[in-house]
Amino acid sequence: MCLFVQGGALQFRGLYVCNLDTQQALRLAGDGPELIDSAAVAAYFKYDSAAKEFKPLTADSLTPTTAAVVLHASKTKSKKKIGMR
């Protein structure tokens, strides 16, 4: 599953493996949060291979057809760098 940031267009943020039993996703690559649960997800998407685009799903949890998610703004981590003193 992909994690996207939505700011007009969807922007890739990370790649995750999903556990449908626990409704959690664990980060494999990227710079999103290490663990995502369904409470943090604002929108679910499926991939339409004919149209070659991601389309919204009318779901409220991870499903076998979930290809991507967008998190609530409050759940995305800051990109600010913290300097050493």
C-alpha positions in Angstrom: 0.0 0.0 0.0 1.2 3.5 -0.7 1.0 6.5 1.6 0.2 9.8 -0.2 0.0 13.4 0.9 -2.8 15.3 -0.7 -2.1 18.9 -1.6 -3.9 19.2 -4.9 -2.3 16.1 -6.5 -1.4 13.0 -4.6 2.3 12.9 -3.7 4.1 9.6 -2.7 5.3 9.5 0.9 5.9 5.9 1.7 5.4 2.2 1.0 3.6 0.0 3.6 2.7 -3.6 4.2 -0.9 -4.1 5.5 -2.2 -6.5 8.1 -6.0 -6.7 7.5 -6.6 -8.6 10.8 -5.2 -5.8 12.9 -6.1 -2.9 10.5 -2.6 -1.6 10.7 0.1 -0.9 8.1 3.9 -1.0 8.8 6.3 1.2 6.8 8.7 -0.6 4.4 10.2 2.5 2.8 9.7 6.3 2.7 9.3 8.9 5.4 5.8 8.5 6.6 5.0 7.3 10.1 6.3 3.9 11.1 2.8 2.5 11.8 -0.6 3.5 10.5 -3.9 2.5 12.0 -7.3 3.1 10.6 -8.0 6.0 13.0 -5.2 8.0 11.3 -6.5 7.5 7.7 -8.6 10.3 6.1 -9.1 8.7 2.7 -8.7 5.3 1.0 -7.9 4.8 -2.7 -7.8 1.9 -5.2 -5.8 1.8 -8.3 -7.7 1.7 -11.6 -5.3 0.1 -14.1 -7.4 0.9 -17.1 -7.4 4.6 -16.3 -3.9 4.4 -14.7 -4.9 6.5 -11.7 -5.9 6.2 -8.1 -9.6 6.5 -7.4 -11.3 7.1 -4.0 -12.8 4.1 -2.2 -15.9 4.3 -0.1 -14.4 2.3 2.8 -13.7 3.1 6.4 -11.0 0.5 6.9 -8.3 -1.3 5.0 -9.6 -3.8 2.5 -7.9 -6.2 0.0 -8.5 -3.5 -2.8 -6.9 -0.7 -0.8 -3.9 0.5 -2.8 -3.2 3.8 -1.1 -4.2 6.1 1.8 -4.0 9.7 2.8 -3.7 10.5 6.5 -5.5 13.2 8.5 -3.3 16.4 8.5 -2.8 16.1 12.3 -1.3 12.6 11.9 1.5 13.5 9.3 4.9 14.1 10.8 6.6 17.4 10.4 9.3 17.8 7.8 11.2 20.3 10.0 14.8 19.4 10.7 16.1 19.7 14.2 19.6 21.0 14.4 22.3 20.0 16.9 23.2 22.5 19.6 
